[in-house]
Amino acid sequence: TMDADLEHDALGTRPDGTPVLLADIWPSDEEIAALVAQHVDCSLYEEGTRGLYDGDAAWAALGSEPSDTFSWDDASTYVRRAPYFDGMEREPSAPKPVEAARALALLGDFITTDHISPAGSIAADSPAARYLEERGVAPADFNTYGARRGNHEVMMRGTFANVKLQNKLAEGKKGGWTRDFATGEVRPLFDAAMDYEAAETPLVVVAGKMYGSGSSRDWAAKGPALLGIRAAFAESLGLDGSELYTVAPIDFSQGLPEPRVVDVTAERADGQTTTFRATVRVDTPTEGRYYQHGGILPFVLRSLL
């Protein structure tokens, strides 16, 4: 039973029948200090931590070549050199205006970071699966997007690939699909984004309330940016501007303060235009610096140079 008073109840009895109390066997502070001084010294910890960072035989068998920088393995499908710093100059240039852009996705309310960048399994018919198969990876070894987050090629292809995502441009198809306005066909969103990039067409995403709600997920920012998305229009945002890297968060709800208000013109297929006002949700000087530098990573690198 746990219903015992250890301070006053007997723990047991001696051979002569007298009770043994906790106070009879509890060592004094002096006794404890004497034993610690006798048996505990730095050699005890040195022995316990010796070889701690050596790893097991499988780790040792990997091998490595000494170098000043990380040696990227072009054959790796888990870790690849990302293009975040490609073409980066010492001083940042002013962000280019978003003009003649196409909508890559038209979304509803409460689009979470998992809708934007899922962490789950890689579907067999997805662009990410096609990429892995082309590099000799069997479907049984696809793993998950979360496991392959060190490979931007996989994560780009997984952006907006959540099987439950409803892109209203995709004519009822769920998942990573969109309408390619250049051809009119519904096709994989990643493939359309790459063709837009080749044509130097900037992209935007249009959403409802609380775009980007849910847990913080860096690839919900990096993925859209790598697809060429320059701005995210939403009635309200579930993530702050510091998490959006090079994607401008733009709120088109009413009654917001004036300083960052911009005029937006949308053109229909028949040539008719609609102009409305929206607020660029870069809310603090720090967020402004991140956006000017093209994201947190270029900002940090320039700060170290």
C-alpha positions, 0 to 999 in steps of 0.5 A: 500500500502507498498509505504509509507515513515513512517518517514515523512508521516502521520500515521493518524490524530487527531480529530482536523485534524492535522497529527500524525507522527511516531515521535509523538508516538515513545517512547524514550530510557529513556521511554523504559528503565523505562518500562523494569525496572518496569515490567521485572525481573527474575520471568517473565522468571522463570514462563515461563520456569517452567515445561518446561522439565516435558513433557506432560501426555504421557511422564510422563506415560512412567515411569523410574527407576533411574540407573547409566547407561541407562536401555536397553529394550530388547523388544524395536524395536526402540532402542537397545544396539549396539555391537560397544564396545563388547569385546573392550580392553583398548588398541587397537590391530593392524588391522588384514590383509584382507585375503581370503575375499569374495566380498559381492557387486560389484557396479558401479559408484556414489554409494551414501550413500543412496544406502548404507544405505537407510532412506526410507520405509522398504520393506515388503519382506526385511530382516528388515521386517522379523525381525520386523514381528518376534517381533510382529510389523505389516507391517503398523507400520514398519515405515522407516529406518531413524526412526529406526536408533537407532536399529542396527538390523534393520539398518544392514538388511537395508544396501545395501537394496536400491530398486534401488541398482544394485549389479552386483553379483545379476544376475539382481535383484535390491535391497539387493541381492547378490550371495553367493559364498559358495552356488552359489545361489542369496539370500538376502545380509544380510543373505549371510553376516551372513553366511560368518560371521559364517564361519569367512570369511571377506568381501569386497565391490568393486565399481567404481568412487565416492563410498559413495557420497552424504550426510553424513550418519553415517549408510553408515559406521556403516552398512557395518562394522557390516555386516563384510565388512573389505575393500571398493575398489573403483576407487575414494571415495565420503567420507573420511576415518574418516567416514568409521569406521572399513572399510578400504577405498582403492582406486585402481586408478592410479598415487596416492602417494606411502606411503600407497600403498598395493598389492592386489591379487584377485583370480577367481573361476578357480584359476587364480589370478590378482594382482594390486596395490591400495592405502589405503585412510587413509589420515591423522594421525587422520584418522589413529588413528580412524582406529587403534581403530576400529572406532570413537566410540571406539577411543572416549571411550578409550580417556575418560577412 
